[in-house]
Structure formats: C-alpha cells, structure tokens
C-alpha cells in the first residue's frame, strides 16, 4: 500500500506530476522508477529514502543530472575525482542546504567549468553507483521539490539508458551469496589466507580497506576497478570466511523526509570593499561580485573610505589610483596606519598598467590589477579578478584544484 500526503490517487502516480512537497510512502522500486520518469519531464530534486539511506536525485530533460547519498557526498566525489588525477587543496562547505538543490551542486558546477570531461565521467560513475544501491533496496519513501529556475550546465544522463545498464548489473549482484549491497562494509577475518590469495604486493592495501570501515564501492575506487568486480572477489572471500560482509545499518537520522527542512544558517561569504570615483565602475563591480556570491560595499569618496572600511571589516579592498582629493597610494598609507587594518588585503585597480604603478603597488604590499581598456579585455580581467579572489577571499563554494 502507498500512503501519500496530498490528494494524488495511487493509480495515477505514473501519469501525473507530484506536487511540491508531496510524499509517497511504502513505495516499490517500480513505483519509484515510474515517478522518476514522470518528474524528469521538468527540473527538480527527488528526495528518496529507505530504512538505511537517503538520496537526492536531480532530474531534468528526461534524465538524471546528479545523484548523491546523504552523508557520503564529499568522500564519494573526492575519491572519484582523485582517480581521474584531480585533487583539491581545499573543499567547499556544505551549509547552504536547500531542499530543491543537491548539496554538491555548486561544487560540481564549479569544477565542471574547469574540467568538463573529467566531471562528466565522475558524475556518470556517481550516478550509476547510487542507482545500483537504490535498485538493491526496497520500501521507498520519496518527495518531489521542483527547481525550474535552476540552470544546469552539465548534461543529464537519460533514464532509459541508465535503467538498462543498471538492470543488467543488478541481475549479477543478485547471484552473490554474501554480498548484497555496494554500501556494505568489509571486515578481514583470516589475514593469512587473504595474503595467500592476493599476494605480498596487494596485501597491505587490501588489509587496510577491510577493517570494517570501508564500503565495497569505496574499496573498488581504491583499486580503480568496477564495483561489480570488487564485489565478486569479496563474495568469494566471504564464502571462504576470509572476510565478513557487514549488514547495512539503519539510518541514524531521526528527521522524517516529509518534515519541513529548516535551512542551516548559511556561512557568511567574504566581504569586499571598493573605492573608486567612477560610479559606473562601482556598479559594474558590485553586480559582478555579488553575482559570484560576495558581500559588497563601496564608496566613491576616497576621504571617507578608511572609516567605512573600519566599520565594514572587509576581507579585501579594491582601490583606484587616480581619484580626486586623495589618490590610491595616499589612501593606502592612511589605511596602513590603522592598527586593525595592517594585514588587510589591498588591490590597486587602474587602467594605467605601467611598470611604475606595478612597482609602487608591490612596495606598498598591495596586489595590482589592470582595468580592461577594451571590451575584448573584459574576459581576461574577470578571470584574473576571480583567481585573485579565490586565493585571498575564497567563497564557501570555491575549490582549489
């Protein structure tokens, strides 16, 4: 029996769209897949949970664009990017948890812009891994949250193709005697026999990932091989009592999927201050930086800038050189006299890209950024500005690749 909040008849589930926040309970896999096909005609997130796990599936254009398991988003992506040769010196925070967005959406979008081909591969592997896990469970609860305003940069994988691929693999998994799910963890029982089977070269790593802490899918990533191949080997080892395959634990979260989600307080993004006598440039910079996610304040009066900066407490300040009454270099001296602003990041922004100005900026312990002279210079200026901000005042969603 399917219990639902709302008024959509059970018999019409496969032919009608769910409404925002409408919950389906005690659903079979067949019902869940039917709902995914219907809801993928629009754009939104289908939250799915079982007694052991919870997922967010980003559906759009007849396909699946992202799939993530709650609590495992970062480890999964980092493992798969690492296997593609991509590592991160800093990872984003995940505090802005919107109901109709996957947690990792800003992160994946950011990396996709720099590494589209690698990200496509990672997304595909992650989707297939999550769909396999879903297909090997039963008794689903799910709820739909539309996100028609979401602009998705990367392509969605068509559900029909995914279902055919997963169905074949599920049939193979159902033949295992001990392994039942890619999220199960593995415990080494007989090290001597394991050593005899895997050899001296592979034993240290194999023993490290069979301590009851690593999932089968993570072990597969460690050895850079398909999860089915890893599961097949572990199933044979389990049959010989060399390893044990732990049962899935029930999900510890006591928050019901139908409960209203109160967004966590978003991490305050870095504050940026701009000093320039050109109101046009100020407005352009403000629109650009706020569009990226920064908090921005500014002034066109250099004489009041220091007091405004002391009050606003920005992480970085952009300063024009040629301003009436107080030029950029004099303003820098004024700022540096303030004990609380001694280490503040300052950037001189000017159209006069001369060696003299570059030298004076370095002497004043400032960065230097040349304004675009022509419209064709604008893309380069934006890239240089964005890279500088990532280094000095990174957003919570920024990654350093």
N, C-alpha and C positions, 0 to 999 in steps of 0.2 A: 504494500500500500504506500502511496506517495502522499505525504502531508505537506501542504503548502500554505504560506502566508499570502493572502491575496485571493483573487477570485478566478484565476485561470483554471479551467477544467483540466483534469489529468489527461483525458483523451485527446486534448488539443495541444498538448505540450510541444509536439514535434512540428506543429504547423502554425503556432502563434509565438510572437515575441514575448519574452518575460518583461515585466515592468521593472523599473529601477527599484532595487531592494527586495524584490520578490524571492522568497526562499523555497526551494524544493528539498524535501527530506526523504530519507529512506529510498533513494533512487538507485536503480540498477545501472550498470555500465552502459547498457543500451540506451537508457533514458538520458544519461549524461551526454553521450556522444550525439544523440539527436538534438539536444539543446545546444551543443556547441556548433553544429551545422547551421541551425536556425540563427543563433545570435551572431555568427560570424558574418552575416549579411550587413551588419553595422559594425561600429567600433566600440569596444568596451572591455571590461575585465570581468571574467567569470571566476569568482572565488569558489574553490572546491575543497571539501574536507572529508576525511574518513576518521575512524577512531584513532588512527596513528599519525596522520599527516594532513597538511593544509597547503594548497597551492593557489597561485594567481596565474590565470591564463589570459594573455592579451590577444583578443580576437579582432580580426579586421579583414576586409576584402576576401572573404571566403576562406580564410586561413588563420594560422596561429603565428603571431609575430614574436611572442616571448612566453616562456613558461618558467616559473620559479617556485621553489618549495620554501615555505616559511622556515626561517632559522638556518637555512643552508645556502642562501643566495650568494654571499661573498665567497665562502670556500669553494663552491662549485665553479663560479666564474673564474676565480683566480687559478684554480687547477687547470682549467681548460685553456685559458689564455697562456699560462705558463708552458703547456705542452706545445703551443704554437710559437714559442720563443718570445712571448711578450710578458714582461714583468712590470710591476708598479712599485715605485718608491713610496707612494702614499695612496691610500684608498679613501674614497668618499665616506661621509657619514650617511646614515640611513634614517634620519629623524623625521623627515617630512613624509609621513606615511599616509598618502591619500588613498582613499578607498578605490577610486577609479584609475589608479596608476600602479603598475608594478613597482616595487621598491627600487629595483635596479634600473629603471627606465632612464634616468638622467645619466647614470654611469655608462650604460651600454651605448646610448646615443652619442655621448662624448667620445668614446673610444672608436665607435663606428666611423666618425668623421675623419679620424686619422688613419684607421686601419680597417677599411670596409671589408676586404676579402677575409681577413682573419676573423673579424667579428661575425660575418655570415656563417663561417664554419663553427664558431663557438656557439652561436645561437641555435644552429641546427642540432649539434650534439646535445646541448642542454635540453632542447625541446623533446628530442627522441628519448633521452634518459628519463625525463619527467613523465612523458606519456607511457613509457613502459611501466613505470611504477604505478601509475594510475590504472592501467589495464590489469594489473595483477592484484588489485584491491576490489572491494565491493562495498555496498551500502554507503552511497554518497549523499552528502548534503551540499547544495550549491546555491549561489545567489549572484544575480547579474547587476553590474553597475556600468551604464553607458558612459562613453567618453568620446562623443562625436567631434569634440573640438580638438582632440589630440592629433597632432601632425606626426605621423610615424615615418621616419627616414629610411628604415631598412625594410626589405620585402618580407611579406608573410609567407610561410610555407603552407601550401594547400592541404586542407584537412583530408581530402580523399587520398592523396599520395601518402600522407603520414599514417593514416589508418591502415592502408595496405601493408606498409613497411612494418608497422608495429604488430599487426595481426600475425604475420609470419614468425616474428621473433617470440611472441607470446606462446605460440604453439610449441616452440622449442623449450622455453622455460618451464612449461607445464609438464615436461618429461623428467625434470630433475627430481631426485628423491629427497634431498636435504635442503637445497637452496630454493626459496620460494619468492624472493623479492630482492631487487638491487640495493635496497636500503638496509638490508640485514648486515650485522657486524660479525666479524670472524674472530675466533679465539683459537690460538695454537695449543694443541694438547700433547703432541708427540714430536718434539723437536728432532730427535734422531731420525725418525722415518721421513720427516719433511726434508732434512738435509740430504738424505739418500735420494730423494725424488727430484729436488730442484738443483742440487749441486752446490759447491762451495761459492761460486760466483754470485748466485741469486739468493742464497740463504739469508745473509744479513738483512737485506731489504725485505724479503718475504716475511721473515720473523718480525720485523719492525711493524709491518702493517697487519699482523694477525694477533694483535694484543687485545682484541675486543673493543678497540676504539675507532677503527676504520670501517666504513661501509664497503660493500662489494664494488659499487660504482667508483668510489674513491681509489680502491686498490687497482681497479682497471686503469684509471687515469695515471696512477703511479707507474705502472708498467707499460703505459701508452698502447694499450690493446683494447679491442672491443669488449664491452661489459659481458657479452654472452660467453666469450672465450674464457674470461676470468671466472665467471660463474660455473662453467663446465668443469674447469680444473678444481675449483673449491668443492664442488659437489662430489667429485671423485675422492678428494682428500677426506671429506666428511664421512663418506661411506666407509672409509678405512679407519675412521676415528683418529685421524691425524689432526684434524681441526674440527671445531664445532661451529655450527651456524646459529647464532642467537636469534630468538624470536623477536619480532617487532614489538617495541614497547608502545603503549598507548600514549597519545599526545598529552603533554602535561598542561597545556594551556587550558584554562577554565573559561575562556571567553567564547561564547557561542557565536557562530558565524552570522546569525541573524541580529546580534546585538549591535546597536549603533556604535560605530567606531569613532572615538574621540581622538582627533589627530594630536600627536605629540607636539609639544611646543617646538617649533622649528628653530634650528640653530641660527643665531643671528649672523647674517652674512657680513663680510668686511665692509667697513665704511670708507668711502673715498671722498676727498675734498678737492675742488678745482678752483683755481684762482686765474681769471683771465678777464681782460677788459672787453672782450668780444662776446656780446650776449648770444649771437648766433652760434659761436663755437661752444659756449657753455650749454646751450640747449641741445646741440648735437651730441656732445659728450655725455650729457646726462641721459639722453634717450638710449644711447649705445650701452652705457654701463649698467643702467637699470634693467635693460633688456637682457643682459648677461646674468643679472641676479644681484648686483651690488646695491648697497645703500649709498646714495649720492647727495651731497650738499655742495654749494658753490657760492662764490661772490665775485662781482666784477669790480670791487673796491679793494685794492691791494692794502690800503692803510688799515682796514678793519679785519684783514684776513687772519692775523695772528690770534686775535681774541676769538674769532669764530672757530678757528682750529682748536684752540684750547677748550672751548665749550663742546665741540662736536666729537673730539677724540677719534679722528680717523686713523686708519692703518697706513694710508698712503695719501700724499698730496701732489697734485699736478699744478705746476706754476708756469705761467707765461713769462717771457723775459721782458719784452717791450710793453710796459704799462705806464700810464701817466702817474705822476706824483711819487711812485715807488716802483722801481724796476724789480725784476725777478731776483737778481743777485742780492739787492738790498733787503728784499723780503726774506730771503734765505738766512741772511745774517741775523735778522730780527727773530726769526723762528728758532735758530740755534741758540740764541741767548736764553730761551726759556728752558729751565731745567727739565720740565716734563716732556719737552719735545726734542730733546737732544738726540734720540735714536730714531726719530720718526723718518720713515722713508719719503724722500722728496724726489720729484722728477721734473726737470725743466723741459717744457714743451714749447718749441719755437719753429718758425719756418726758416730761420737763419741757421742752416746746418753747416756751420763753419768750424774749422779746427779750433779757433779761439774759444768759441762757446762750449765745444766739447771739453776742452782742457779746463776751462773755468768751472764747468759742472763737476768734473772729477775732483778738482781741487776743493770744491765745496761739499764733497762727499754726497753728490747727487747723481741720479741717473739722468740720461739725456734721451729725448725722443723727438725726432724731426716731424713737424707737421707736414701733411701732404700738400704739395704745391699744385698738383693737377688731380683731376678726378681719377685718373688711372693709377695714382699713387695711393689711393684710399685703401684698397685691399691689403697692401703691404703694411700701411700704418696700423690697420686694425689687427693684423697678425702680430706685429711687434708689440702693440699695446696689450693684447691678450696674453702673450707669452710672458711679458713683464709682470702682469698681474698674477698669473699662475705661480710665478716664483715668489713674489713679495707679499701678495694678499690673495691667496687661493680661495675659491668658493668651496663650500662643503661638498659640492658635486664634482669638483675638479679631480682629475687623476694626473699623476706624473708618470708618464710611460717611458 
